[in-house]
């Protein structure tokens, strides 16, 4: 029975990884939703967060590889967000804070970002010409990193729309930056959580889950970096944002 549940959860994670990786995301918000519904999960925040971050490491690495290979990574764009986000992701992972207030705020932010992304004309005309300075970007990275650490995500679902609607990069450039941001934040979050609560990863679950998201991440990021149009990536991201926000709203009801 447990083996069947692991197989079903693995398939669901594969689907989540395929969708999220097509826009450069690791998929932690989706993994948290899937694993929270499974009886094999301990439901302890450390267990859920460490498993979600570990899967993030797999998928975001693959996504970054594909988007960078296709020439979409802009180091200058990634640097301030990474410098600000990583230490605060560690801090967030270390802290044990009730996630309900953050779920409320995140739901509003994600829905607003999704609405903004379905109005592409102005965005595409201005894409890549943003003028936000290094310090503001670093501060935004700090905020996203802290929330990511507390909730158990990599932060891409927040960073990608911010990059696009602020005209800092095209959707595919945002995907590449989000992928490296997610990978580093997830690693920092794991270290923070392990420092505070100990290692909660279990080999009998993480191995099949990692294999599933590897397959989904490879296919999804390959499609997103090569085949999908800028408009297509934006629409996929909008769908991802709505799904992530809806999951949080339902959890609060």
N, C-alpha and C positions, 0 to 999 in steps of 0.2 A: 504493500500500500504506500509506504514511504517512497519506494522507488518510483512508483507511478506519479506521485506528487512532484518529486524532483524533476521528472521528465516533463511534466506539464509546465512547471514553473520555468524550466530551462527554455522551453519553446516560447513562452510568453516573453522572457528576457531577450531571446533572439529577435523577436518582432520589435521590441522596444529599441534595442540596439541598432537595428536597421534604420528605423525612422530617425532617431536622434543623431546618429553618426552622419546622416546625409546632410546635416547642417552644422557639422563639426562638434556636436555635443557628446558627452560621455553617456548621458542617459540616467543619471542617479535618481532624479525625481520619479522617473518611470519605474526604475528598479525598486525604489522604496515602496511604491504603490503595489507592485506585484508581490513582493516578499511579505508585505504587511498582511496580505490576504491568505498567506500560506500557513498551515498549522506547524510546519517544520521550523518556522521562525520563532525565536525566543521572545520576540516583541520588545526586548530591551533595546534602548536607543543605541547603545554601543555596538550590539550585534548587527542591527540594521545598517547603521552608518558605515561601519567598517567593511561590511560586505558590499554596500553600494559604492563606496569609494574604490574598493579593489577592482570592481567591474569597470568603474570609470577609467582606471589606469589602463586597462586593456583597450577599451574602445577609443578613448581620446588619443592614445598613442597611434593607433591605426589611422584615425581621422587626420591627425596632424601630418602623418607621413604622406597621405594622399593629397591633401590640400597644399602642402609645401612642395611636393613633387610637381604639381601643376602650376607652381609659381604664384600662389595666392597669399603666401605668408609675408607680412611686412614687419620686420623686427622692430622698427621704430614705433609701430603701433602697439605691439605687444608689451614692450619694456615697462612703461609706467604702471600698467595694470598688474603685471606680474610682481613687480617690486612692492606694490602696495598690498596686493591680495594675499600672497603666500604667508607672511608672518601672522596676518589676522585670521587666516584659515586655520592655522595651528592653534591660535588662541580660542577661536570658536569651537574647534574640536575638543579642546581641553575643558571648556566650560560646560557645566550641566545646567542648561537654562530651558524653561518650559517653552516649547516651540509654538504654542497656540498664537501668541501675539505676532510672531513672525509669519505664521501661515496666513493671517489676515492681511498683513501688509503685502506679502508676496502675491497673494491672489489678485489684489487690486493692481499691482504693478504689472503682473503678467498679462492680465486682461487688457490693460491700457496699451501695452506694447503690441499685443496681437491686433488690436483695432488699428493702431498706427501703421502696422506693416501691410495691411490690406489696401492702403492708399499709396501705391508705389510711384506714381508719376513724379512727384516732387522729390522723393527720396532718390530715385534713379538719376534725376537731373543733377543732384548735388552730391551724389555718392563719392566719397574719397576726398572731399574738399573741406572738411571740417577744420576749425581753427582752435579747438579746445587745447589749452596748454598742458605741459607735462605734469605740473603739480595737481591741477584738478583731476586729471586722469588717474594719478596715483591715489588721490583721496577717494575717488570712486572705487578704485580697486580694493582699497582698504575696507570700505563698507560692504562690497560684494563678498570679499573674502571672509569677513566676520559672519555674515549671514550664512554663507556656504558652510562654514565650520559648525555652526550651531545646528543647522537643519540637516546636514549630511549630504550636500550636493557639491558639485564642482563649481557652480556659478555661471556656467555658459548660458543657461536659460535666462539669466539676467543681463549678462555682458553682451551677448549678440545683438539684441534689439537696441541696447544703448549705443553700441558702435554704429549701427545703421542709421537710427533716427537722428543721431548727433552728426551725421555726415562724416564720420571718421574713417569709413571704409565701405567697400561694396559688400554685399552679402557673403561672397566667398572669402573675401579678406577677413571679414568678421568671423567666419567659420574657422579659419586657420588660427587666428588669434585666440578664439575661444577654446580651441582644442588644447593648445599648450597651456593656457590659463587653467583649464580644468584639470589637466594632468598634474601640474605642480600643486594646485590647491588641494586636490584629492590626496596626494602624498603627504602634504602638510597636515591635513585633517586627520589622516590615519595616525600619524605620529602624535598629534595632540590627544586624540582619543585613547590611544594605547598608553600614553603617559599617565592619563587620568584614571582610566578604567581597566587597563590590562588588555591583552590580545584576546579578541572575541571571535576571530575567524575560525571556521571549521572546515577541514580539508574535504570532507565528504559532500559538502554543499558547494564550496567555492570552486572546486575543480570542474564539475559539469556546468555550473553557471558561467564560469570564465570561458569554457569552450564554446558555449552557446553565443555569448556576446561577441566573441572573437569572430565567429562566422558572420553574425549580423553586422558587426562593425565594419568588417572588410567590404561586404557588399554595399552597405549604405554609404560609406564614405567614398567609395570608388564611383558610385553613381553621382553623388553630390558634387564631387570635385571635377568630374569630366563631362557627364551627360546633362545634368540639370542646368537650366538657364538661370540667370540671376533672379528672374521673376519666380521661377519654380522653387528656388531655394527659399525665397521670402515667404511664399505661400505655405511651404512645408513647415517653416519656422513658426508661422502664425498658428498652424494646427497644433504644433507641439506646445506652444504657449497656452493655448486654450485648454488642452488636455491636462497640462500640469496645474493650471489654475483651478480647473474644475475638481481635480482630485483633492486639492487643499480645501476648497469650499465644502465639499461633501464630508471631509474629515471634521470640519468645524460644526456641522449641523447636528 
